[in-house]
Amino acid sequence: MTSNTMLMSTTAKLRGRRVQLVRQATATRSVRETLVSLAGLTGRPVLNPMGDEVGRVVDVVARLYGNDAYPPVTGLVVRVGRRRSFLAASAIGQIAGDRVRLSSARMDLSEFVRRPGEVLLGRDVLDHQLVDVDGVQVNRAADLYLAPVGGRVLLVGVDVSLPTLLRRLGPRRWQARATPERVVDWQTVAPFAENATDGPAEVRLRSSRGALHRLRPAELADLLEDLGRAERQQLLAMLDPGHAADALEEMEPAELENLLREAPPERAARLVEEMEPDEAVEALRDLHTDEREQLLTRIPDAEAAQLRGLLAYPEDTAGGSMTTRLVTAVRDQTVAELRAELATSAEHRTEIDAVALVSADGRLLADIPLFDLAVADDRTTLGELADWLAQFGGHDAVQAGARLGEVAEQLVAARASSLLVVDEQQRPLGRILADDVLDYLLPARGRLHFRRFLQ
């Protein structure tokens, strides 16, 4: 390639790059011009069609929880003299960064009264925490952006950038300018607003709220730990109890303790009821006796009795740390039948890594790992499988009163991920998992959430 050809090629690339940058700048400017900064709009004049000022914007009202992908603005709260009046969206002719113009000279001056489902964006959302579902992080709303679309004004994005916060602290003429430095699409945001009277608990989940349900329990646990007291209770209310309980099991003990204390007793009891028994017992131990009883009395009798039984064991024993989530089988049962049964317990897969084979009177015969079940022939009976496994050594189990130090040594010797806990008659009571033992052995480092690493 000659030097002239190379020069022409380089010049063409530079020209193309310049055109691209110009187009990006134009697009950015175009987007900025259509956005209305909520922070900038507050305090701006409301003008009648003749251009006379009739009031000042106090706040923007939107229906946050509904069927729309982007919440529609339902009106403005406008200060007219000493009155805070509601200006319906239908009366707005034009909305811009520095003013609102009415479509009619007539204006209803009735006092603003919040209707069910309506949120004051300035008071309830701006400067409040929200969850960026795509980024899986908690942010603070530095500004909200509105945009006129199809005859309506919609809430389309939230700015979470520091420059926007600084812009709001600047001169008044800067505040009305939209500076979308780091804008999150509203559809990927889970906002919180205490006064949304028909949401979020009753809201039909879609978009961002649907995305919340796709987050892993460990991710939800991180979000819950980062949120403030009111916000995390609202986040919990958006989740079904089972999903919320999974997240609670991944939280740090101190955070979980606070969360249960903050929650209404009925909700806290429901969450504890949904947690795995060993995790529920650990959470209950951290509460004061009266707080614990308050929750247990709200849990169905059978589950409450089971938790009380576990609480009766000292915390540093196998019985005090075991889960009662057990799968048992008998000798005549086939591998295929047991696999079908296990398929119905998929939600408890982190608690089940083996099956206890028991005699007719409930005594332990063998502890069969899931791996051996997975590779066995469907028609094999569990008795035949247990007999075959016996040639490689007997099963290991511990008494409920065994100290966790002893359990750890036995786990290492058995090269197992869990051990059955049995009573004096060798009847299975529960199973102690390796991660529960490690939590005990490494107290200075706090609880180790091995399930987080596995997910």
C-alpha positions in Angstrom: 0.0 0.0 0.0 1.4 3.4 -1.0 1.8 6.2 1.4 -0.9 8.2 -0.5 -3.4 5.3 -0.2 -2.7 5.0 3.5 -3.2 8.7 4.0 -6.5 8.6 2.2 -7.7 5.6 4.2 -6.8 7.3 7.5 -8.5 10.5 6.4 -11.7 8.6 5.5 -11.7 6.8 8.9 -11.2 10.1 10.7 -14.0 11.7 8.7 -16.3 8.7 9.4 -15.5 8.9 13.1 -16.2 12.7 13.2 -19.6 12.1 11.5 -20.4 9.4 14.0 -19.5 11.7 16.9 -21.6 14.5 15.4 -24.6 12.1 15.1 -24.2 10.9 18.7 -24.0 14.5 19.9 -27.1 15.4 17.9 -29.0 12.4 19.2 -28.0 13.2 22.8 -29.0 16.8 22.3 -32.3 15.7 20.8 -33.0 13.4 23.7 -32.1 16.1 26.2 -34.5 18.6 24.6 -37.4 16.3 25.0 -36.8 15.4 28.6 -38.2 17.5 31.5 -36.3 17.4 34.7 -38.6 16.9 37.7 -36.2 18.7 40.0 -36.0 21.6 37.6 -39.7 21.8 37.1 -40.5 22.2 40.8 -41.1 25.8 41.7 -41.6 26.9 38.0 -44.5 29.0 37.0 -47.8 27.7 35.6 -49.1 30.0 32.9 -52.5 30.5 31.4 -52.9 30.5 27.6 -52.3 34.3 27.6 -48.9 33.8 29.4 -50.0 35.1 32.8 -48.7 33.3 35.8 -51.5 31.6 37.8 -49.4 29.5 40.2 -46.2 27.6 40.8 -45.5 23.8 40.5 -45.2 22.1 43.9 -45.0 18.5 42.8 -45.9 16.1 40.0 -48.5 13.4 40.6 -48.2 10.0 38.8 -49.8 6.6 39.0 -46.7 4.6 39.7 -48.2 1.1 39.9 -50.4 0.2 37.1 -50.5 -1.5 33.7 -48.4 1.2 31.9 -44.8 0.4 31.1 -44.0 4.1 31.9 -46.1 5.7 34.7 -48.4 8.4 33.3 -48.5 11.8 35.0 -52.0 12.3 36.3 -51.6 16.0 37.2 -49.6 18.6 39.1 -49.9 20.0 42.6 -49.9 23.8 42.0 -49.6 26.5 44.7 -52.1 29.2 44.0 -51.8 31.8 46.7 -52.0 29.8 49.9 -53.9 26.9 48.3 -52.4 23.7 47.0 -54.6 22.8 44.1 -54.6 19.8 41.9 -54.2 20.5 38.2 -55.3 17.5 36.1 -53.1 16.3 33.3 -55.9 17.0 30.8 -55.6 20.7 31.7 -51.9 20.9 30.8 -51.3 22.3 27.3 -47.5 22.2 27.4 -44.9 21.1 29.9 -41.3 22.3 29.5 -38.2 22.5 31.7 -39.0 26.0 32.9 -42.7 26.3 32.8 -46.1 24.7 32.4 -48.7 26.2 30.1 -52.4 25.5 30.6 -54.6 24.5 27.7 -57.5 26.5 29.0 -58.0 29.8 30.9 -60.3 27.9 33.4 -58.6 26.2 36.3 -60.2 24.1 39.0 -58.8 25.3 42.4 -60.0 22.4 44.5 -57.5 21.3 47.2 -55.3 18.4 46.2 -56.3 15.0 47.7 -54.2 12.0 46.9 -56.1 9.2 45.2 -55.4 5.5 45.6 -52.3 4.5 43.7 -51.0 8.1 43.1 -47.5 9.1 44.1 -46.0 12.5 44.5 -42.8 12.1 42.5 -41.0 14.9 44.2 -41.8 14.0 47.8 -42.1 10.2 47.6 -39.5 9.2 44.9 -36.9 12.0 44.3 -33.9 11.6 46.6 -35.3 8.2 47.8 -33.7 4.8 47.3 -34.7 2.6 44.5 -33.4 -0.7 43.0 -31.8 -0.9 39.6 -32.9 -4.4 38.7 -30.6 -4.7 35.7 -27.6 -3.5 37.6 -28.7 -5.3 40.8 -27.9 -2.4 43.0 -29.5 0.2 45.2 -29.4 3.8 44.0 -30.7 7.2 45.0 -32.9 9.1 42.6 -31.0 12.3 41.8 -33.6 13.4 39.3 -36.6 12.0 37.5 -37.2 12.7 33.8 -40.6 13.2 32.2 -41.3 13.2 28.5 -44.4 14.1 26.5 -45.4 11.0 24.5 -48.6 10.6 22.5 -50.5 13.3 24.2 -49.5 12.2 27.6 -46.6 13.0 29.9 -44.8 9.9 31.1 -42.1 9.2 33.7 -39.4 7.6 31.5 -36.2 7.5 33.5 -34.3 8.2 36.7 -31.0 9.8 36.9 -28.6 8.4 39.6 -25.5 10.4 38.8 -23.5 12.6 41.0 -23.2 15.4 38.4 -27.0 15.7 38.4 -26.9 16.1 42.2 -24.3 18.9 41.8 -26.5 20.5 39.1 -29.4 20.7 41.5 -27.1 22.5 44.0 -26.1 25.1 41.3 -27.8 28.3 40.2 -31.5 28.2 39.5 -31.0 28.6 35.8 -29.0 25.3 35.7 -31.6 23.3 37.6 -34.2 23.2 34.8 -31.7 21.7 32.3 -31.9 18.0 31.8 -28.4 16.5 32.2 -29.0 12.8 31.6 -25.5 11.6 32.6 -26.5 8.3 34.0 -30.1 7.6 33.4 -31.8 4.3 34.2 -34.8 3.3 32.1 -37.8 3.4 34.4 -38.8 -0.1 33.3 -35.7 -1.5 35.0 -36.3 0.2 38.3 -38.2 -1.0 41.3 -39.1 2.2 43.2 -40.5 2.6 46.6 -43.2 4.9 47.7 -44.9 4.5 51.1 -48.0 6.4 50.1 -48.9 4.4 47.0 -52.1 3.2 48.6 -52.8 0.3 46.2 -49.2 -0.7 45.6 -46.8 -2.2 45.7 -48.1 -5.3 47.5 -51.3 -5.5 45.5 -49.7 -4.4 42.2 -49.7 -6.8 39.3 -46.1 -7.6 38.8 -44.6 -6.8 35.4 -41.4 -5.4 33.9 -39.1 -4.4 36.8 -41.1 -6.1 39.4 -41.1 -9.3 37.3 -37.4 -8.9 37.0 -37.1 -8.8 40.8 -38.4 -12.3 40.9 -35.7 -13.5 38.5 -32.9 -12.3 40.8 -31.1 -14.9 42.7 -31.7 -15.1 46.5 -28.1 -13.9 47.1 -28.6 -10.8 44.9 -31.9 -10.0 46.7 -30.1 -10.4 50.1 -27.5 -7.9 49.0 -30.2 -5.5 48.0 -32.1 -5.9 51.2 -28.9 -5.3 53.2 -28.3 -2.0 51.3 -31.8 -0.6 51.6 -33.2 1.5 54.4 -35.7 0.2 56.9 -38.9 1.3 55.0 -37.6 0.5 51.6 -36.6 -3.1 52.4 -40.0 -3.8 53.9 -41.5 -2.6 50.7 -39.2 -4.7 48.7 -40.2 -7.7 50.7 -43.8 -6.9 50.1 -43.2 -7.1 46.3 -41.9 -10.7 46.6 -43.8 -13.9 47.3 -43.0 -15.2 50.7 -41.1 -18.2 49.5 -38.7 -16.1 47.3 -38.3 -13.6 50.1 -37.5 -16.3 52.6 -34.8 -17.7 50.3 -33.2 -14.2 50.3 -33.5 -13.9 54.1 -31.5 -17.1 54.4 -28.6 -15.4 52.6 -28.5 -12.3 54.8 -26.0 -11.5 57.5 -27.4 -12.5 60.9 -27.5 -8.9 62.3 -29.3 -7.6 59.2 -31.8 -10.4 59.3 -32.4 -9.8 63.0 -33.1 -6.1 62.3 -35.4 -7.0 59.4 -37.5 -9.4 61.4 -37.9 -6.8 64.2 -38.9 -4.1 61.7 -41.4 -6.2 59.9 -45.0 -6.4 61.0 -45.3 -9.5 63.2 -47.6 -11.3 60.8 -45.3 -10.8 57.9 -42.2 -11.7 59.9 -43.9 -14.9 61.1 -44.8 -15.9 57.5 -41.2 -15.4 56.4 -39.9 -17.5 59.2 -42.4 -20.2 58.4 -41.2 -20.2 54.8 -37.5 -20.5 55.7 -35.6 -23.8 55.9 -35.9 -25.1 59.5 -32.2 -24.7 60.4 -32.1 -21.2 59.0 -35.4 -20.3 60.7 -34.0 -21.5 64.1 -30.8 -19.6 63.7 -32.9 -16.4 63.0 -35.1 -17.0 66.0 -32.2 -17.6 68.3 -31.0 -14.0 67.6 -34.3 -12.5 68.8 -35.3 -11.8 72.4 -37.5 -14.5 74.0 -40.6 -12.4 73.9 -40.0 -11.4 70.2 -39.4 -15.1 69.4 -42.6 -16.2 71.1 -44.5 -13.4 69.3 -43.5 -15.0 66.0 -44.0 -18.6 67.0 -47.5 -18.0 68.1 -48.3 -16.8 64.6 -46.9 -19.8 62.9 -49.1 -22.9 62.4 -48.9 -25.3 65.3 -47.1 -28.2 63.5 -44.3 -25.9 62.2 -44.1 -24.0 65.4 -43.7 -27.3 67.4 -40.9 -28.4 65.0 -39.1 -25.1 65.5 -39.5 -25.2 69.3 -38.0 -28.7 69.3 -35.0 -27.5 67.4 -34.6 -24.5 69.7 -34.5 -26.9 72.6 -31.1 -28.2 71.5 -28.0 -26.2 72.4 -26.8 -24.0 69.5 -23.4 -25.7 69.3 -24.7 -29.2 68.9 -25.7 -31.2 65.9 -29.4 -31.0 67.0 -29.2 -27.2 67.3 -27.9 -26.7 63.8 -29.6 -29.4 61.8 -32.3 -29.1 59.3 -35.3 -31.3 59.6 -35.8 -31.3 55.9 -35.3 -35.1 55.3 -36.1 -37.5 52.5 -36.6 -41.1 53.7 -37.2 -44.3 51.8 -37.7 -48.0 52.4 -36.0 -51.0 50.9 -38.7 -52.1 48.5 -38.9 -48.7 46.9 -37.3 -48.5 43.4 -34.8 -45.8 42.3 -37.3 -44.6 39.7 -40.0 -44.1 42.3 -37.6 -42.2 44.6 -36.4 -40.0 41.8 -40.0 -39.0 41.0 -40.4 -38.1 44.7 -37.3 -36.1 44.7 -38.4 -34.2 41.7 -41.2 -32.7 43.8 -38.6 -31.3 46.3 -36.5 -29.4 43.8 -37.0 -26.1 45.7 -35.1 -27.7 48.6 -32.2 -28.9 46.6 -29.7 -27.1 48.7 -30.9 -29.0 51.8 -31.0 -32.5 50.3 -27.9 -34.3 49.2 -28.7 -37.8 50.3 -31.7 -40.1 51.2 -32.1 -41.9 54.5 -33.1 -45.5 54.0 -35.1 -46.7 57.1 -36.6 -49.9 58.3 -40.2 -50.5 59.0 -39.9 -49.2 62.5 -38.0 -46.1 61.3 -34.5 -47.0 62.2 -31.7 -45.9 59.9 -30.4 -48.6 57.5 -28.3 -46.5 55.1 -27.7 -43.0 53.9 -27.6 -43.0 50.1 -25.9 -40.0 48.3 -27.8 -38.5 45.4 -24.9 -39.3 43.1 -25.4 -43.0 43.6 -29.1 -42.6 43.0 -28.4 -40.7 39.8 -26.3 -43.5 38.3 -28.3 -46.5 39.5 -30.7 -48.4 37.2 -34.3 -47.3 37.5 -35.6 -50.8 38.4 -33.1 -51.3 41.2 -34.6 -51.3 44.7 -33.1 -49.1 47.3 -32.4 -52.2 49.4 -30.3 -53.6 46.6 -28.5 -50.3 46.2 -27.8 -50.0 49.9 -26.4 -53.6 50.0 -24.1 -52.8 47.0 -22.9 -49.6 48.7 -22.2 -51.4 51.9 -19.1 -53.0 50.4 -17.5 -49.6 50.3 -18.1 -48.9 54.0 -20.9 -48.1 56.4 -22.9 -44.9 56.6 -22.0 -42.1 59.1 -24.4 -40.5 61.5 -24.2 -38.4 64.6 -26.2 -38.1 67.8 -28.2 -34.9 68.3 -26.1 -33.9 71.3 -22.8 -34.2 69.4 -20.7 -31.0 69.6 -20.1 -29.3 66.3 -16.4 -29.7 66.6 -16.9 -33.5 66.6 -19.3 -33.2 63.7 -16.7 -31.4 61.7 -14.1 -34.1 62.3 -16.6 -36.7 61.3 -17.6 -34.9 58.2 -13.9 -34.6 57.1 -13.3 -38.3 57.9 -16.4 -39.3 55.9 -15.6 -36.9 53.0 -19.3 -36.0 53.0 -21.2 -32.8 52.6 -23.7 -33.7 55.3 -24.4 -36.1 58.1 -27.6 -37.6 59.4 -28.5 -36.7 62.9 -30.2 -39.6 64.8 -31.7 -40.2 68.2 -30.7 -43.0 70.6 -32.8 -45.6 68.7 -31.0 -44.6 65.5 -34.1 -42.9 64.1 -33.2 -40.0 61.8 -34.1 -36.6 63.3 -32.5 -34.3 60.7 -29.4 -33.6 58.7 -26.5 -31.3 59.5 -24.9 -29.6 56.4 -21.3 -28.8 56.0 -21.9 -25.1 55.6 -23.7 -25.0 59.0 -20.6 -26.5 60.6 -18.3 -24.0 58.9 -20.5 -21.1 60.1 -19.8 -22.3 63.6 -16.1 -23.0 63.1 -15.4 -19.6 61.6 -17.3 -17.1 63.8 -14.8 -14.3 63.5 -15.5 -14.1 59.7 -19.2 -14.2 60.1 -21.5 -16.6 58.4 -20.2 -18.0 55.2 -23.0 -18.2 52.6 -21.9 -21.1 50.6 -25.2 -21.3 48.8 -24.3 -17.8 47.5 -21.2 -19.2 45.9 -23.0 -22.1 44.5 -25.7 -20.1 42.8 
